[in-house]
Amino acid sequence: IFDYANTPVSFVALLKTQIKITYKLFVFFGAAGGTHHKKRPLMGKIAAQYADIIIITSDNPGVEDPKVIAQEIAAGVPEKDQYKVIIELDRETAIKVAYAESSQNSAILLLGKGPDEYQKLKDEIIPFSEREILQSLS
């Protein structure tokens, strides 16, 4: 499922619904660079509350260090749930990891970018299609 969810409120709404209809829930997301640092740990905490696996990756980091963004998100995941966290900053590799770890009864929620077909890295906009990557795997 591709969705633009990128706030704590949207995470709760989407994950609360999805957990009711999914055997194993993969939540795949990052946070855009230069925005709302305070929401990052909250999103990590919410993902941990609902997800079986959390994959933290790069999401339009702009000029901000993707590693720092990922660490801020992971800081919100309670210690007891740290085993659920996979940090893979290469977004394409992260998609492949989610797909490889999933099963027929799983749901992978790719959050934050929706159907966007690009990644913002530093001052560049690079073509990037999550949909094409997933289609190539199936």
C-alpha positions as semicolon CSV with decimal commas, in nm:
position;residue;x (nm);y (nm);z (nm)
1;I;0,000;0,000;0,000
2;F;0,140;0,338;-0,103
3;D;0,031;0,634;0,107
4;Y;0,136;0,991;0,177
5;A;0,102;0,934;0,554
6;N;0,383;1,132;0,714
7;T;0,245;1,263;1,043
8;P;0,168;1,095;1,375
9;V;-0,207;1,145;1,322
10;S;-0,203;0,989;0,975
11;F;0,013;0,699;1,102
12;V;-0,237;0,616;1,378
13;A;-0,534;0,635;1,143
14;L;-0,377;0,412;0,878
15;L;-0,202;0,160;1,104
16;K;-0,495;0,119;1,341
17;T;-0,713;0,020;1,047
18;Q;-0,457;-0,196;0,870
19;I;-0,363;-0,403;1,177
20;K;-0,720;-0,531;1,193
21;I;-0,705;-0,689;0,848
22;T;-0,343;-0,803;0,821
23;Y;-0,161;-1,108;0,952
24;K;0,184;-0,944;0,949
25;L;0,231;-0,570;0,906
26;F;0,545;-0,414;0,760
27;V;0,568;-0,037;0,802
28;F;0,821;0,121;0,568
29;F;0,897;0,492;0,602
30;G;1,141;0,775;0,658
31;A;1,101;1,147;0,711
32;A;1,172;1,436;0,479
33;G;1,477;1,644;0,549
34;G;1,442;1,989;0,698
35;T;1,099;1,926;0,845
36;H;0,936;1,858;1,181
37;H;1,214;1,698;1,383
38;K;0,979;1,651;1,680
39;K;0,741;1,425;1,487
40;R;1,012;1,173;1,393
41;P;1,035;0,987;1,726
42;L;0,656;0,995;1,755
43;M;0,625;0,821;1,420
44;G;0,875;0,558;1,537
45;K;0,676;0,503;1,856
46;I;0,346;0,471;1,667
47;A;0,494;0,233;1,411
48;A;0,626;0,014;1,696
49;Q;0,282;0,004;1,853
50;Y;0,118;-0,146;1,543
51;A;0,382;-0,298;1,314
52;D;0,545;-0,637;1,323
53;I;0,844;-0,504;1,126
54;I;0,954;-0,141;1,094
55;I;1,181;-0,050;0,805
56;I;1,328;0,296;0,842
57;T;1,471;0,436;0,521
58;S;1,550;0,756;0,334
59;D;1,259;0,978;0,225
60;N;1,356;1,296;0,044
61;P;1,631;1,386;0,292
62;G;1,733;1,691;0,091
63;V;2,052;1,830;0,246
64;E;1,994;1,663;0,583
65;D;2,191;1,347;0,672
66;P;1,959;1,045;0,619
67;K;2,138;0,859;0,900
68;V;2,048;1,133;1,150
69;I;1,685;1,127;1,034
70;A;1,672;0,748;1,078
71;Q;1,826;0,772;1,425
72;E;1,569;1,033;1,530
73;I;1,287;0,802;1,415
74;A;1,440;0,496;1,582
75;A;1,483;0,689;1,908
76;G;1,105;0,685;1,948
77;V;1,081;0,306;1,929
78;P;1,062;0,166;2,283
79;E;1,352;-0,055;2,390
80;K;1,124;-0,361;2,406
81;D;1,036;-0,312;2,035
82;Q;1,385;-0,242;1,897
83;Y;1,400;-0,597;1,759
84;K;1,135;-0,492;1,504
85;V;1,353;-0,219;1,351
86;I;1,551;-0,251;1,031
87;I;1,739;0,059;0,918
88;E;1,825;0,052;0,549
89;L;1,897;0,396;0,409
90;D;1,905;0,288;0,046
91;R;1,535;0,307;-0,034
92;E;1,545;0,055;-0,319
93;T;1,729;-0,200;-0,105
94;A;1,483;-0,133;0,178
95;I;1,191;-0,214;-0,053
96;K;1,362;-0,537;-0,156
97;V;1,419;-0,629;0,211
98;A;1,052;-0,568;0,293
99;Y;0,941;-0,778;-0,001
100;A;1,184;-1,062;0,081
101;E;1,072;-1,072;0,445
102;S;0,700;-1,058;0,368
103;S;0,467;-1,348;0,299
104;Q;0,136;-1,392;0,121
105;N;-0,055;-1,286;0,433
106;S;0,157;-0,976;0,494
107;A;0,094;-0,613;0,412
108;I;0,373;-0,369;0,330
109;L;0,280;-0,007;0,391
110;L;0,514;0,226;0,202
111;L;0,447;0,554;0,376
112;G;0,539;0,913;0,314
113;K;0,589;0,934;-0,060
114;G;0,258;0,805;-0,188
115;P;0,276;0,754;-0,565
116;D;0,556;1,014;-0,607
117;E;0,804;0,911;-0,874
118;Y;1,115;1,088;-0,740
119;Q;1,358;1,126;-0,451
120;K;1,500;1,461;-0,338
121;L;1,867;1,415;-0,254
122;K;2,067;1,724;-0,169
123;D;1,978;1,970;-0,445
124;E;1,875;1,705;-0,698
125;I;1,545;1,546;-0,788
126;I;1,613;1,190;-0,897
127;P;1,358;0,966;-1,074
128;F;1,251;0,690;-0,833
129;S;0,946;0,464;-0,856
130;E;0,857;0,239;-0,563
131;R;0,583;0,086;-0,774
132;E;0,826;-0,016;-1,050
133;I;1,066;-0,167;-0,797
134;L;0,789;-0,377;-0,641
135;Q;0,655;-0,484;-0,979
136;S;1,002;-0,603;-1,078
137;L;1,008;-0,829;-0,772
138;S;0,678;-1,008;-0,826
